[in-house]
């Protein structure tokens, strides 16, 4: 069902598999992977629906974080991203590419949040200026941008602290 990280719809097919003698005693349950070539046109609809599902999941997580339904201590930064990506790479190509896609969707959504210095903040400023019919004063924009920079730096320090705390706690007996 997986072809180099790309998913295809489940199908039932008949295939002949040869069973070779290994000269071992015992029974081992396992799966035989059969690769089937597919055109990108068959895979693109699945990739689009998965991207939308991840977007909805991230939206729900952000809602829970902002309403207190989810602890901010669960947030991770660069170290957690590295560990999760390395773990998925050891697992399978599908898991690895799924993780990369999830990171991309996360970055896209984060960048579109209405925070100053991000694209979403710029879109918010443009929207406010369009509604008001005039530009926002430079001093106000400067203060808005500074608040955004401090917020994002604080968030970066917080998630990095979470990452380091998790590592230290794992090392303790």
C-alpha positions in Angstrom: 0.0 0.0 0.0 3.0 2.3 0.3 5.3 3.2 -2.6 8.3 5.2 -1.5 6.3 7.2 1.0 3.3 7.6 -1.2 -0.1 6.1 -0.3 -2.5 4.4 -2.6 -6.0 3.1 -2.1 -6.3 -0.4 -0.6 -6.9 -3.1 -3.1 -7.2 -6.8 -3.2 -4.9 -8.6 -5.6 -3.5 -12.1 -6.0 0.2 -12.6 -6.0 2.3 -15.7 -6.0 4.9 -15.8 -3.3 7.6 -18.3 -3.1 8.3 -19.8 0.3 12.0 -20.6 0.7 13.5 -22.8 3.3 15.5 -21.1 6.0 16.4 -24.1 8.1 14.9 -22.6 11.3 12.6 -24.0 13.9 9.5 -22.0 15.0 6.8 -19.8 13.5 7.2 -16.2 12.8 4.3 -14.0 11.7 5.3 -11.4 9.2 4.1 -9.4 6.3 5.4 -9.5 2.7 5.5 -6.1 1.1 4.4 -5.9 -2.5 5.2 -2.7 -4.4 2.8 -1.6 -7.1 3.6 1.3 -9.4 1.0 4.1 -9.4 0.8 7.4 -11.3 1.0 10.6 -9.2 -2.6 11.4 -10.3 -3.7 8.4 -8.2 -1.8 9.6 -5.1 -2.5 13.4 -5.2 -6.1 13.2 -4.0 -5.0 11.2 -0.9 -2.1 13.6 -0.2 -4.5 16.5 -0.4 -7.1 15.0 2.0 -4.3 14.0 4.5 -2.9 17.6 4.4 -6.4 18.9 5.2 -6.9 16.4 8.0 -3.5 17.5 9.5 -4.6 21.2 9.2 -7.8 20.5 11.1 -5.9 18.5 13.8 -3.4 21.4 14.2 -6.3 23.8 14.5 -7.9 21.7 17.2 -4.6 21.6 19.1 -4.2 25.3 18.9 -7.7 25.8 20.2 -7.0 23.4 23.1 -3.8 25.2 23.9 -5.5 28.6 23.9 -8.5 27.4 26.1 -6.3 25.5 28.6 -7.5 22.0 27.4 -3.9 21.1 26.6 -0.8 21.7 28.7 1.8 24.0 27.1 4.4 21.7 28.6 3.6 19.2 25.7 4.9 21.7 23.2 8.2 20.8 21.6 10.9 22.7 19.8 13.8 21.9 17.6 15.1 19.0 19.7 11.7 17.3 19.8 11.2 17.8 16.1 14.7 16.3 15.5 13.9 13.3 17.7 10.5 12.6 16.1 11.9 13.0 12.6 14.8 10.6 13.3 12.4 8.1 14.9 10.1 8.2 11.9 13.1 7.8 9.5 14.1 4.6 11.3 10.5 3.3 11.1 9.7 3.6 7.4 9.8 5.9 4.4 6.1 6.5 4.7 6.4 7.5 8.4 9.4 9.8 7.5 7.6 11.6 4.7 4.4 11.8 6.8 6.5 13.5 9.5 8.0 15.9 7.0 4.5 16.8 5.7 3.3 17.4 9.2 6.2 19.7 9.9 5.4 21.6 6.7 1.8 22.0 7.5 2.7 23.1 11.1 5.1 25.8 9.7 2.5 27.0 7.2 -0.2 27.4 9.9 2.2 29.0 12.4 3.3 31.4 9.7 -0.3 32.4 9.0 -1.2 33.2 12.7 -2.0 36.9 13.2 1.3 37.5 15.1 3.5 40.5 14.2 6.6 39.7 12.1 4.9 36.6 10.6 3.0 36.7 7.3 -0.3 36.3 9.2 0.6 39.5 11.1 1.3 41.3 7.9 -2.0 40.2 6.5 -3.7 41.4 9.6 -2.1 44.8 9.3 -3.1 45.1 5.7 -6.7 44.1 6.6 -6.9 46.7 9.4 -5.5 49.3 7.0 -8.1 48.3 4.4 -10.9 48.6 6.9 -9.7 51.9 8.2 -9.0 53.3 4.8 -5.7 54.7 5.9 -2.2 53.4 7.0 -1.3 52.6 10.5 1.2 55.0 12.0 4.9 54.0 11.9 5.3 54.2 15.7 2.3 51.9 16.2 3.6 49.4 13.6 7.0 49.4 15.3 5.5 48.7 18.7 3.3 45.9 17.2 6.4 44.3 15.5 8.4 44.5 18.7 5.7 42.8 20.7 5.6 40.1 18.0 9.4 39.6 18.1 9.4 39.3 21.9 6.5 36.8 21.8 8.1 34.6 19.3 11.5 34.7 21.1 9.7 33.8 24.3 7.9 30.9 22.6 11.3 29.7 21.2 12.9 29.8 24.7 9.9 28.1 26.2 9.8 25.1 23.8 13.5 24.7 24.0 13.3 24.7 27.8 10.6 22.0 27.4 12.8 19.9 25.2 15.8 20.2 27.5 13.6 19.3 30.5 12.3 16.2 28.8 15.9 15.1 28.1 17.0 15.7 31.6 14.0 13.8 33.1 14.8 10.8 30.8 18.3 10.8 32.1 17.3 10.8 35.8 16.9 7.4 37.4 
